[in-house]
Structure formats: structure tokens, C-alpha cells
């Protein structure tokens, strides 16, 4: 019997439906993000300055022949059947760890066999066949003194696993962030050793996990042993002047205008949310839109992130020491299925055995033994007056020991009301999961805790 998974795309794909609903048709192929769509004034100014170059570059990439079909897109993880008519404006300025970068986002329609290629080999292949060709065109299209801190890539590809009882296909997302000078140096590099040296001091992620990409080895490098040139905070040379949170579903995040649920209400005099060591989030009733009035848009989640920035940062700091929060993905508000969710990413402290073990058993143990015991403490740190509907817990599992081991992400998206009932012992763990969405590497599964024991 074969497992028939249902695919779940990047959260940014959820935003696509909202964006398309505001227009009669999708943007034409090889178009470019309009500066008027960008809320952040710094990013909007950059978009205006380089608009024509980016538009020409988009058209050039669209004409490029890759080994497998590749489509620029503002949304990663799209089903191949939907990519040709999707928003192809995949070049834009964005913020990454308080630095401004020019990013290229797209979907590469290759399906790597996990039995033949390791995660490092898959990432290296996408880097060679997609990232490098685009980088060469990008560095030729825009000036070397480009007024930003770096160049970023966010590329999704497919992975295919065959087991005795099922075929499993999911996706991986390769993210590479280069310092501006390193981007031009990499484009000019002619040997793997020169390219590797640049990669070793750049930010590389695979499916949200810091990754030591090796261009010549089967397994990745030890991340802890690598120099990383991009600082977590802006330095004196950074062009960044304001900051936003980086959501887990998209490590490279831009800010676009969307139809708001309700107009902004001026804040009362004084700071209603002074920064403190207390990570409990205050009530947003005075200024936050009511989710019951109409469907929330990404801009509404952005407003929550900006309004509660200090409190989210305090929660992230405490979570890193107490709840195993991943440092690269702080708590953030986002939109999932027309509802506002508070998303948190945690590293599982449980060490699992062989990769070929049951994904259902790992999901059950990740919930029962790791996540569930922490839910009461976590939920107690969130004000009951804060208006959002879902908790989104992403649990990162290490499937084999060492820095070269493989990993997976199991996501539990739980209704807030049901989670409250669970922590108050009003419903069972199974009843909570029955009302929730459970995803393994982006693929939805049905999880019956008793059946997997």
C-alpha cells in the first residue's frame, strides 16, 4: 500500500491566494515587483533605483535553459502544475538579520532520489545548476557597488524517497546569503576551492537548518568549524536602518503592502509596550485588527510582528534557554489558512535512531515526549487577550548524530482554543491532534497516537 501524501507549500504560497484575489489576473511573466507594493521606505527606494535592471534580469533568467525547469517566483514550494501562471516576480530587495539583500526566489523542478544523493549532494547540485548561473547574470546586470549588504537565493527542489511500503515526495529549500563583495567574487571564481572558501564564510541553510555546504564531498562540513562573515547585527558598513522579523517559512523575507483588515488606530501617548524582560505579550485590542471582521492578510501579521517586536524578542531569548527555540527562527506571527498563527521553532532534545524508522512514530514521540510537556509553560507566556487563532510549533528532529546527520521538521498547527483545553486537562492529546494539522517536511499526515505505539 502506498502512502498518498497531501502537499503543503511554503506559507508564502498561502499569501499568493490573497494577493491574486485583489486583481483580475496574475502578474505577467518576467514582470517585476512594483515599488508601490513595498511598505518599507528603504526597500522601496532600492526597488525604484534598480527597477529596470531587475526587470531585464528577470526576463534573462526566464530565457535561461536549466537542466530541469526553473521558475522565478515570489513563493517557494509551489506545485509544478501551478508555477507557470504563478507570480514570477522573484527578484526583490529584502531584509535578512537586519541587513538588506537582493534576493532571488524560485522553484526548481528536479526530484532528487534520497537513496542515491545525500542532502549535501542535493544542495550542491542545486547550487551549481541554479544558483551559480543566476548569480553570473545578476552580477552582470547590476553594478558592483549595489546599495545593499548582500545577495541571497531561496531555491526549492523536490526529494523522492522509496520505502517498501510507500513512496514519499517532499521538498527542500536551499538558502544562500552572500556578502555583496563575496557575491561578485563567487561569480568570478573559476575553481571549486575558491567557491568553497566563499561559501564557508557565507550563510547557508537547507530547509531552515544552518548547513555546511560542501561542493566536493558527499557529506556537509561541520558548521561550527566554519567562519561566517555575515554578522547577526548590523555593523558600521551596513545599509540597514530598520528591522523586521524573519519568518521560518521564508528565511529571506520582504515586506509588501496588502489589503489591511482595518485601518491603523493611532496609539495613545507614551509607549504602550515598553521593552522588559517579561515575554508575556500584551493585549492588542486598541490597535490590532479584529480577525472576525474579514480575512487577515500578511500585512496584518506584519503589524503584529512590528508592534510586539520587543516582547517577541524577549520570548525568543527565554525560549532559547528553556524551550529549545532555534536561534535563527524567532517567534513570529504569520497567516495560515486565513487565520493568524504564532509560529515557534524548537529543536527536539530527543535523539532518534535510523532515518528509515517510522515517520509516524517519530511524530508521535516528538509530540508526547518533547512538545506536550512544554505546552502549558509556553501558552502561559502569551496574553489571553492577544488576538490570534493558531499556535504553529515546528519541531526539528535530528535523525542521526553529528553535524553531518540528516534531519526533518515536524509541524503541529493547533487551534488556540483546543490547545488551552489540552493544557487544562479538558481534552486528550489525541483530541488536540484531531483538531490540528500535522506536517512532516511539509507533507500532511494523519497521526493516531495509539496506532503507532
Secondary structure, 3 states (H helix, E strand, C coil): CCCCCEECCCHHHHHHHHHHHCCCCCCCCCCCCCHHHECCHHHHHHHHHCHHHHHHHHHHHHHCCCCCCEEECCCCCCCHHHHCCCCCCCEEEEEECCEEEEEEEEEEEEEEECCCCCHHHHHHHHHHHHHHHHHHHHHHHCCCCCCCCEEEEEEEEEEEEECCCCEEEEEEEEEEEEEHHHHHHHHHCCCHHHHHHHHHCCEEEECCEECCCCCCCCCCCCHHHCCCCCCCCCCCCCCCCCCCCCCCCCCCECCECCCCCCCCCCCCCCCCCCCCCCCCECCCCCCCCCCCCCCCCHHHHHHHHHHCHHHHHHHHHHHHHHCCECCCCCCEEEEECCEEEEEEEEECCCCCCCCCCCHHHHHHHHHHHHHHHHHHHHHHCECCCCCCCEEEEEEEEECCCCCCCCEEEEEEEEEHHHHHHHHCCCCCHHHHHHCCEEEECCEEECCCCCCCC
